Amino acid sequence: MVAAKWPLRGAGNRVRSFPLKRKLCVALLVVVFAVVGVSAQTIQPKPLIPPNALNVRVVLFGHSWIYLMRGFQPWAFPNIPSQHILINGFSGYTCAQLLPLVSSEVPASTDAVFIMAATNDVARHVPLAQHMACMESMINELIAENPHMLIELSNVPPFCQESLPVYGDLRSAIASYNSAYATFPQLYPNNVVMVDMWTPMVQTDGFGLSNMFISDGAHFGPNGQDVVMGVIRDGLYAGLAAPR
């Protein structure tokens, strides 16, 4: 009979201890949720909005890719009034053809300019040294206009295989141009920032992702415009927000 009481007493002790254990568990969970909540509030990213967004003046300047961006201002650059964003693109133009237009197309009041000026030089086999000299002249002219201007340079996006019959295989030339472009921020550390347009649009063999381009394999299409404008927007907003 005595031995039979042990399981009952043990069971009774366990039953009496449940409310205390539940209270401890609830208390621990409250503490955990509180800590997680504080951590989430601490690490939650803030929207990327450039300082003085309502007053910022931006210019997109360059070849046909820029021309194709006309009308994209409202959705591509939220937080900046559309009338403060100029899109000045010239189809087929090389750096040498764009250079004389700099002073008229990029006003001195510009806070930030995004430039795409290399693709046609690559397609026309302009020597790299000649193109780089042209770009340095362009950058120097912009800085002379406004020493505080943010100058964002796009590297050369890839060409797709569909472009081979017209342009040939430009992968090696693009790699050389893009490697040289990486030196511009070192030459102009107070003004120039590189924007990588090649990486998000290239496949593993070095050709462009066909689904992001139109049939000519050289210009972005409807499936690529969100990527293109997202890269430009993020670069501009981050550059405008950075201390210089």
QUIRABEL-V608658 format. One record per residue. N is the residue number from 0. RES is the residue in one small letter. PSI is psi in degrees with one decimal (* if undefined). Layout:
N,RES,PSI  N,RES,PSI
This chain:
0,m,-40.1  1,v,-42.5  2,a,-32.0  3,a,-21.8  4,k,-22.0  5,w,-48.0  6,p,-38.1  7,l,-43.4  8,r,-42.8  9,g,-45.4  10,a,-39.6  11,g,-41.6  12,n,-41.1  13,r,-40.5  14,v,-43.0  15,r,-23.3  16,s,-14.5  17,f,-47.5  18,p,-39.6  19,l,-43.0  20,k,-40.4  21,r,-41.0  22,k,-41.2  23,l,-42.4  24,c,-44.0  25,v,-43.2  26,a,-43.3  27,l,-41.4  28,l,-39.7  29,v,-43.2  30,v,-44.5  31,v,-47.5  32,f,-35.8  33,a,-43.3  34,v,-43.6  35,v,-40.8  36,g,-43.8  37,v,-42.3  38,s,-42.6  39,a,-40.0  40,q,-32.5  41,t,-40.7  42,i,-1.5  43,q,122.5  44,p,148.6  45,k,149.2  46,p,141.2  47,l,97.6  48,i,127.4  49,p,146.2  50,p,145.9  51,n,43.0  52,a,-34.2  53,l,-15.7  54,n,-5.8  55,v,139.8  56,r,125.1  57,v,144.0  58,v,133.2  59,l,123.2  60,f,135.6  61,g,-148.0  62,h,-153.6  63,s,-28.8  64,w,-40.3  65,i,-41.7  66,y,-38.5  67,l,-13.3  68,m,-0.3  69,r,133.2  70,g,-2.6  71,f,-8.2  72,q,-48.0  73,p,-42.0  74,w,-24.6  75,a,-27.3  76,f,67.4  77,p,153.2  78,n,-11.9  79,i,127.1  80,p,134.2  81,s,-33.5  82,q,-8.7  83,h,5.2  84,i,113.6  85,l,134.9  86,i,103.3  87,n,91.5  88,g,147.0  89,f,107.2  90,s,131.6  91,g,-3.0  92,y,141.0  93,t,175.6  94,c,-42.4  95,a,-32.2  96,q,-28.5  97,l,-30.9  98,l,-45.8  99,p,-13.5  100,l,-7.5  101,v,-50.9  102,s,-31.5  103,s,-29.5  104,e,-18.6  105,v,92.6  106,p,155.5  107,a,-20.8  108,s,-1.0  109,t,131.4  110,d,-36.6  111,a,138.8  112,v,135.9  113,f,128.7  114,i,130.6  115,m,111.3  116,a,12.6  117,a,-22.4  118,t,-45.8  119,n,-28.7  120,d,-41.5  121,v,-45.9  122,a,-30.6  123,r,8.9  124,h,37.7  125,v,129.7  126,p,139.9  127,l,-44.6  128,a,-38.1  129,q,-42.6  130,h,-44.1  131,m,-39.3  132,a,-39.5  133,c,-44.1  134,m,-37.8  135,e,-39.5  136,s,-41.1  137,m,-45.9  138,i,-43.2  139,n,-38.7  140,e,-40.7  141,l,-42.7  142,i,-34.6  143,a,-34.7  144,e,-46.4  145,n,102.6  146,p,-16.4  147,h,4.1  148,m,133.6  149,l,124.9  150,i,109.8  151,e,119.9  152,l,129.5  153,s,137.7  154,n,-174.5  155,v,122.0  156,p,162.6  157,p,161.2  158,f,147.7  159,c,166.9  160,q,-28.0  161,e,-19.5  162,s,-9.1  163,l,-43.9  164,p,-27.1  165,v,-45.7  166,y,-16.2  167,g,-173.6  168,d,108.1  169,l,9.4  170,r,-42.4  171,s,-42.9  172,a,-40.8  173,i,-41.9  174,a,-40.6  175,s,-45.1  176,y,-47.2  177,n,-34.6  178,s,-42.2  179,a,-37.4  180,y,-29.1  181,a,-14.2  182,t,-15.6  183,f,-43.8  184,p,-28.2  185,q,-34.9  186,l,-31.2  187,y,66.8  188,p,-20.8  189,n,-8.5  190,n,-38.3  191,v,134.2  192,v,137.4  193,m,142.9  194,v,122.8  195,d,99.4  196,m,-10.1  197,w,-49.9  198,t,-48.2  199,p,-6.0  200,m,10.4  201,v,148.6  202,q,178.3  203,t,-22.0  204,d,3.7  205,g,-10.3  206,f,161.7  207,g,157.3  208,l,110.5  209,s,-33.1  210,n,-13.4  211,m,-4.5  212,f,162.6  213,i,-177.4  214,s,-20.2  215,d,-11.2  216,g,11.0  217,a,-18.7  218,h,142.5  219,f,150.0  220,g,-169.3  221,p,-35.7  222,n,-16.3  223,g,-11.7  224,q,-33.5  225,d,-40.5  226,v,-48.5  227,v,-51.0  228,m,-30.6  229,g,-40.6  230,v,-44.5  231,i,-47.4  232,r,-47.8  233,d,-39.3  234,g,-44.7  235,l,-47.7  236,y,-42.6  237,a,-40.6  238,g,-40.3  239,l,-29.6  240,a,-18.6  241,a,142.3  242,p,134.6  243,r,*
